[in-house]
Amino acid sequence: MAGGRAGLRLGIDLGGTKIAGIALDPGGAVRAESRIPTPRGDYDGTLRAIAGLVAALEAQAGGSGSVGLGIPGAVSPATGLVKNANSTWLIGRPFGDDLERVLGRPVRIENDANCLAVSEAVDGAGAGAGLVWAVILGTGVGSGIALHGRALPGRHRIAGEWGHNPLPRPRADETPGPACYCGRRGCLETWLSGPGLAADHARRTGAALTGEAIVAAMRAGDGAARRSVEDWLDRLGRGIAAVVNLLDPDAIVLGGGLSTVAEIYPALPARVAPHVFSDAFDTPIRQSRHGDASGVRGAAWLWKDEPAGA
């Protein structure tokens, strides 16, 4: 069965608390969209929920189509089983094969950060760029890579696993760094996520504020909050520069809750440039165009290389 059935491209974004779905026409216009709760801890229930969502989207859109799926993890090329997923009930299961059986058609599966990169590369903030690096700055930290509008997952399906690299060029007061759930210390995620920003602020001030509240306090003139955000920006700049030195992307796109902080964009290039091994740094750093919808749109575009209606 070909990928572009009846011209629609369906995307499913499997999150920890919700499953989002969208149906796009070949030009990227939305024909249907919906969200349902994730059956947490229930493998078979997750399969049924996705099948029901696909059926509902196709009924709403008045057609059928290909299915792309973004998951918080990856399918191991060695075993065909899910790995590295924080939706732990998927780990070690042949989720792709089972979903194809339930739906009766091929399914393309990618890491959700790679779906963000594909979405923004196809018709988002990185449209027209050859190599797009998309960064998620939210409850967790991750990234994905799109090359000419297609996901670049890597040999082991871990390309873009940025959040579990150590903070580059750590200062004396940044070592060994906070403990990470992965078992290491000082991972970028422990510094750059929303909870990481909150924890750093609490260590210095004793004040238990969320990342959002810290940004609000900075805007209200609070000096301690401003220092926390400045430190966060400095660490973000170092982290981005390390990837620029490896990938030299044509565009960098930021997604996730912290990407909505407008103060990031004028301040960040100067925090990146000193650590880039080049005589100049002019890579555009942009907020994602599609916001929360980027993941699900990118899942739909996983079939972009197939002709519509094939």
Secondary structure, DSSP 8 states (H G I E B T S, - for coil): --SSGGGEEEEEEE-SSEEEEEEE-TTS-EEEEEEEE--TT-HHHHHHHHHHHHHHHHHHHTS-EEEEEEESSEE-TTTSSEES-SSGGGBTS-HHHHHHHHHTS-EEEEEHHHHHHHHHHHHSTTTT-SEEEEEEESSSEEEEEEETTEE---TTS-TT-GGGSB-SS--GGGSS--B-TTS-BSBHHHHHSHHHHHHHHHHHH-----HHHHHHHHHTT-HHHHHHHHHHHHHHHHHHHHHHHHH--SEEEEESGGGG-TTHHHHHHHHHGGGSSSS-----EEE-SSGGGHHHHHHHGGGTTS-TT-
